[in-house]
Every structure is written in C-alpha cells, then in structure tokens.
Amino acid sequence: MTESRTNLAWEVLLDLTGSGAKHERLTRALRAAIRSGRLPTGSALPPSRALAADLSCSRWVVTQAYGQLTAEGYLRTRVGSATRVRWTPDTDTALPDADGPPVPPPRFDLTPGLPDLRAFPRARWGAAVRDRARRTPFSDLGFPPPGGHAELRRVLAEHLRRGRGAVADADAVVVATGVTDGAARLFRALRAEGIAHLAVEDPGWPRLHHVAREAGLTVVPVPVDEHGIRVAELDRVPEVRAVLTTPAHQFPTGVALTARRRTALVEWARRVDGVVVEDDYDAEFRYDHRPLGAVQGMCPERVVLLGSVSKTLSPALGIGWVLAAPRWRRALRTSGTARSGPPVLDQLAFADLVRTGGYDRHLRSARQRYRARRAALLAALRARLPGCRVTGSAAGLHLVVHLGDGVDASGVVAAAGARGLAVVDPRVYRVSCREPADGLVLGYGNLADGAVEEAVAVLAAAVADSRPDRAGRPGGR
C-alpha cells in the first residue's frame, strides 16, 4: 500500500515508498520534489509539526529530513522564518556531498559555452513577444507545428542563405529546441537508416557525443590539427558513413577547417554515400578574417546544418534549427512529441526579430563587444603570463592558452578553483587521448568587461602555484 500523502497546505505530493527508515524516505521524497520543480526555488516548506501531522509521523522524522537537505544545500533555514528551497538547476554542479557545506559559485567564470547574458535584448524581445501575443490568430496558439512554424522556417531559410551561404528553403528547415535536440533527432534517423558509426572530432563537445551514443551510434574519434579535422583519417574505419564536425570554429581548439579539407570532406561523403553533420558553432563571431560560409552550401544533399541562438542570444530561449535534405526531413519532424519545439509565440517573436533586422543589429553589437573583450583578455594574458602562447582566438567566444614550462592544467584548475576562478582542463573534451595538458580553455563570452584584469591576475597566481620549481616540486615561489 502506497504511503504517498498530499500536504494540504502546500499541495506537495510526497512519495514515501521504498526502503530505509521513514526520515530517509522523506528526505528522498523532498529532494525529488525539489529537483523536479514541484517545490520551486524560494518556496516555503510546511513547519515540521504541521508536516509531521499530515504524514502521521513524529516531528523528529521531519526535522531529520529538513536538517539533511539543509546540509546538502537544498534548503535554507533562518530563525523566526520558514524553511525555504534554495536549490536551482543552475547550481546543481555546485552542490556538495551530503556531508559538506554548500560551495559558493566562482567569482570569475572563464568556462566556455555562454554568450554575454547581460546583453540580452530584454526590451526588444519583450516587445516582440507582446506584439505577437496581441496579433497572433487563435489557430496558432495550439501545440507547435511539427518542424516549426512556417513563418519562422521561411525567415530562417532566408537568413541562412544570406548570412551563411547555405542552400535553403522553408521546407528544408526543421525548428528544434537547440543543437542538442536537432542532433538527437538526426542521430536517431541515421541509426534507423542503418548508419551505426559516427566519426567525431577529438577533442570535441562531449554532450553531442553522449547524445550520439544514446541514439545507438558508435562514436569514432578522429584527430584535429591546425587545419581542422583530419579528413583522411575517416577512411581508416570503413564502417564510418557519418561525421560530426565544427568547420567554422572548431571546439575547443578554435581552428577553422581549411578550404582543401572542406573539399576533401565533401568528396568523402559522396564517395561513401555518407552524411556530414555540420555544427555551425560560433559561426557568427569572427574577428581576424572574413566569415566562412557553411559547408552545407557546397553539398546540400550530403551536409546537414545545425544551428541555434544559444551563443548569440541565450540558451534560455531554446530555439534551434536543422537544415536538411529531403531524405531526412520527415524523420526530423516526426521524431519528437506533440509538444516538441519552442513555444509558438517565441518562434514568431524571433521571426520578427530576424525579419525586421533586430537580430542582425544585435549580432553586430555583440561582435564589437566581444572583439573588445577579446583584445582586453589577450592584453592581460600578455602582461600577466608573458611566456604563454594563445591559439584559437580568431573567432568565437573562447580561446586556448598554452602555459608551457611543464605546467599541468589539472593543477592550475584546482589552484584557480580555490581562488574563486573557474577554468577548464582541455582533457575533459578528449574522447581518446588523456595525456597531461599544458593549456586551458578560457571562455570570455559571459565575463564582465570590468572583471577581465582581475580574473587574469587570479589565473596568473594559480599558474605560479602550479609551476614546478627547479627541484621538480610544485609551488616554487
């Protein structure tokens, strides 16, 4: 017989089934309710006496559960005030083990993956959503159409033709909730067609590798050099008929796929009856050279283009797209659920931003801001770490700093973390090779301009602590 009960005051369903003492089961139930969002951040929990009465248990059971979750960082307590939820999904990675105190977020976050969230065009976006809510016909207020609203697909096709040199029409565009969603749909379609192996860049973005494995594909790492993915290596595994690549700005090395390699990649796809999955990562932000067109424009029947607004506006919008040949469109549109895709009003608001030029103006402003921030970061690195070498800075929102002198990146990451600076060891992006790295991946998209100098000063101190002295011991200062 289930022991699920409903707290009548707060209407929170708590499932106390399972093994263990009752306070342990209550702890698990509350933790699950918090993580699922049924108990959102800031919500007040019932007083221990009231919850105990509702669950027909002793007050000790409730106080034990509240105390455990407070120690884990899920709850906060204050004398004379209610016990409230403090956990959010954004702080999930900062939660400690059950026996440790909460870990505060870093003072400076140089991890890659985010644009400048401070610069999100709130007023422009809000106005676009309000306008669409006012004039969108009732017939458009149901579930999102499979593949996305026709108006957004038309606007995106024009945008991709103009800005990325893609071969596109509205029928070729499938709207998704981001690159990860689009890739997951495509990988499932590949597997259904009998393609079982996917070549990936090594190093590369691990989330898409994980999505590929979930779709049943075998991930085959292919090295990357200063010219991009080594296309010739694809022939070493005859089973490979699909490859995932980031030709505009490879993550994390930052190199661009050369013209010769682009031609070789298209020729390989034609020769093996294969598919190139082009992640258009960071394509909008190029500083030292003219923007590169999408490989999809060279061979639209063999190249599937993935893109999103996660690096240009915000990942919170959940708007992405897949540009695919007719062979894949039906599977891409029908592989989701009835609720798949961004909300219709958001799709139409974004379509308005693109059509009226507001999106292009935002991109131009963002390019200028990132160019200036990159220059400030490079100048600070030259001043504080004059012996380091920087690569991958010609485009995008991150760069790679090579520290040299036998410095192990893992030691720097730990020393920086102790000082409130978050940086990334590039080995986390490796598929196969795990030898010690002498460099760090530094993301500057969401770093405040005024924090650049201090962040690099903290990084320099962490490097000094991690640099081996003449006797081979770390921390020679």
Secondary structure, 3 states (H helix, E strand, C coil): CCCCEECCCCCCEECCCCCCCHHHHHHHHHHHHHHHCCCCCCCECCCHHHHHHHHCCCHHHHHHHHHHHHHHCCEECCCCCCCEECCCHHHHHHCCCCCCCCCCCCCEECCCCCCCHHHCCHHHHHHHHHHHHHHCCHHHCCCCCCCCCHHHHHHHHHHHHHHHCCCCCHHHEEEECCHHHHHHHHHHHHHHCCCCEEEEEECCCHHHHHHHHHCCCEEEEEEEECCEECHHHHHHCCCCCEEEECCCCCCCCCCCCCHHHHHHHHHHHHHCCCEEEEECCCCCCECCCCCCCCHHHCCCCCEEEEEECCCCCCHHHCCEEEECCHHHHHHHHHCCCCCCCCCHHHHHHHHHHHHCCHHHHHHHHHHHHHHHHHHHHHHHHHHHCCCCEEECCCECCEEEEECCCCCCHHHHHHHHHHCCEECECHHHHCCCCCCCCCEEEEECCCCCHHHHHHHHHHHHHHHHHHCECCCCCECCC
